[in-house]
Amino acid sequence: MDDKFLVFYQDENSSYANAKKLLERYSFKVQEEKDKLVAKANGFTFDVVIKKGPAIDAKAKEIGKNSSHESAMNLCNACFVVGVNDLEEALDEINTLMEIQGAL
């Protein structure tokens, strides 16, 4: 999946099990794989990978710098990297993208 977006957050013991529960609350069908989740809804497939560490801290700060979200982004130390099978089509049906972002 070449089309990806990031959902940054402050890590408080996040896990694939917790992410799976959140996605299922939004009616996503979720399968656990080795190092990711595969979430499906409305004809779209999303690969969800958790990333943590100093590189994520730095990326969050870089993205937030000089924005209205700078203070919140400075607290982020983890992110979900979400790949989607067809980003252009998903953007046309924006509700599914908003749902997966809201769930995570």
C-alpha positions in Angstrom: 0.0 0.0 0.0 1.7 3.1 -1.2 -0.9 5.6 0.0 -0.4 6.3 3.7 -1.3 8.8 6.3 -0.2 9.3 9.9 -2.2 9.6 13.1 0.0 11.0 15.9 -0.8 10.5 19.6 0.7 10.5 23.0 1.5 6.9 23.8 -0.1 5.6 27.0 0.5 1.9 26.6 -1.0 1.6 23.2 -1.1 -1.8 21.6 -2.6 -3.6 18.6 -5.2 -5.1 20.9 -6.4 -1.7 22.1 -6.4 -0.3 18.5 -8.4 -3.4 17.3 -11.1 -2.7 20.0 -11.3 1.0 19.0 -11.6 0.1 15.3 -14.3 -2.5 16.0 -16.3 0.1 17.9 -16.5 2.0 14.6 -17.7 -1.2 12.8 -14.4 -2.0 11.1 -13.7 -5.7 10.5 -10.2 -6.1 11.9 -7.7 -8.9 11.5 -4.5 -9.1 13.4 -1.4 -10.0 11.5 2.3 -10.3 12.5 3.2 -6.6 12.9 0.0 -4.8 11.9 -3.7 -4.7 11.8 -5.8 -5.0 8.6 -9.0 -3.0 9.0 -11.8 -3.2 6.4 -14.9 -1.0 5.9 -17.0 0.2 3.0 -14.9 -1.5 0.4 -11.6 -0.1 1.7 -8.7 -1.9 3.3 -6.4 -0.2 5.7 -3.0 -1.5 7.1 -2.4 -0.1 10.5 1.1 -0.1 12.0 2.2 1.3 15.3 5.4 3.3 15.3 7.2 4.7 18.5 10.5 6.1 19.4 12.7 9.2 19.0 12.2 9.4 15.3 8.5 9.7 15.8 8.9 12.4 18.5 11.1 14.4 16.1 8.6 14.0 13.2 5.7 15.1 15.3 7.6 18.2 16.5 8.6 18.9 12.9 5.0 18.7 11.6 3.6 20.7 14.4 6.2 23.5 14.4 4.7 27.0 14.0 1.2 25.6 13.7 -1.8 26.0 15.9 -1.3 22.4 17.0 2.4 22.8 18.0 1.9 22.3 21.7 -0.2 19.1 21.2 2.2 17.7 18.6 5.1 18.3 21.0 3.5 15.7 23.3 3.2 13.0 20.6 5.6 10.1 20.9 3.8 7.5 18.8 1.8 7.2 15.6 -0.3 4.9 13.6 0.9 4.6 10.0 -2.2 3.9 8.0 -1.9 2.5 4.5 -5.0 2.5 2.3 -5.6 0.5 -0.9 -6.9 3.5 -2.9 -6.4 6.9 -1.3 -8.0 8.9 -4.1 -11.2 6.9 -3.9 -11.1 7.0 -0.1 -10.9 10.8 -0.2 -14.0 10.8 -2.4 -15.8 8.8 0.3 -14.2 10.9 3.2 -16.4 9.5 5.9 -14.5 6.2 6.1 -11.2 8.1 6.5 -12.7 10.3 9.2 -14.0 7.2 11.0 -10.6 5.4 11.0 -8.8 8.6 12.2 -11.5 9.1 14.9 -11.2 5.5 16.0 -7.5 5.6 16.4 
